[in-house]
Amino acid sequence: FIELWQTVAPIIELVDQRSLERGGPRLSFFEVLTVLAFAAFADAPVDVAVVEVGMGGVWDATNVVEADVAVITPIGLDHEQWLGDDIRDIAAEKAGIIKPGCAAVIATQSEAVVPILADAVHEKGARAVWEVGEFTEPALLGTPDELGIEVVERQPGVGGQLVTLRTPAAHYAELFVPLYGEYQAHNALLAVAAVEALLADGGPASALSGETLEAAFAGVTSPGRLEVVRTSPLILVDAAHNPHGVEALAGALEESFAFSRLVGVVGVLADKDAEGILAGLEGVLDHVVVTQSSSPRAIPAQDLAATARAVYGEDRVTVEESLPDAIDAAVALAEEEGDIGAGVLVVGSITLVADTRILVGADRRKGAGRAR
């Protein structure tokens, strides 16, 4: 890391200087981090890079990449302060990652979003692979049926789920994905379709080896997504930080866990929909301990508590400004009635989950992030 920084630092300094001379800003932390990532990829060198957009798409630092494949997951409201609160505008930003002639693998979307993405695909001459849904039937989009993808079947189980997937190239039956939640089955589908499209290199997709897929999914981890970081009582962390993400989380909790009592440790950043996040969790949490992460953008615990009390009522809210104290309080609340099967969920922001993983040592454990 230090060697990479020493290599790119003079270039970053030059760019900053020229920008300041013209009245512009310095590169942001995220932009510099993106530069470092690309430098690391080039230095390795990597054969394939999976690059996730930081925010939006069109103007994101990552969008300098001329990608062979663009993957767009379900679009919801987030980063409204910068992207606006109209989901169609957000979709237009997201569509900016679709490049001329690339393959675009697109998840099911809301009705308002589909025309925006379809227009972008047409304008860029991209090859679209749509996940079949209410508003994304291939026939409605002028796409051959064989270019539709779908999760044909899924069966939740211990430590994850069995999924059967259909893609343009194959029918993959009973793959074990060691992650919880319906949304992870759809993520697996998009990943398989993206790999097929990448290897096809503009031609017809070919089926992937079943053994290769099984081995790949067996090693899948998703740190901070319904991740078990401690047992007795069970402590889960999940980085859901908007109402859309919380909705998916709540469904996964109800499907895959049978808590007798679940206490939440919640911290939210100031630019997020705190009320929407808390409301989305109300049906699955018996009590909430409000806290704050190490981020300077974190809502102060006392301020967040006022929002929490409006959603949960006074008796179901505890305030602890320190994260270690908040986790201790949540564990005590979960265990106070001696119920077998009580648990704790840490949720609300990526930084809160990162702080928690460091606190409990999950970031140092081999295989951290795998459902256990």
Helices and strands as residue ranges (DSSP letters): H 2-21, H 29-43, G 61-64, E 69-72, H 80-83, H 87-94, G 95-97, E 103-106, H 114-124, E 127-131, G 138-141, G 145-147, E 148-157, E 160-166, E 171-177, H 182-200, H 210-218, E 227-230, E 234-238, H 243-256, E 261-266, H 274-281, E 287-290, H 301-312, G 314-316, E 317-319, H 323-335, E 342-347, H 350-360, G 362-364
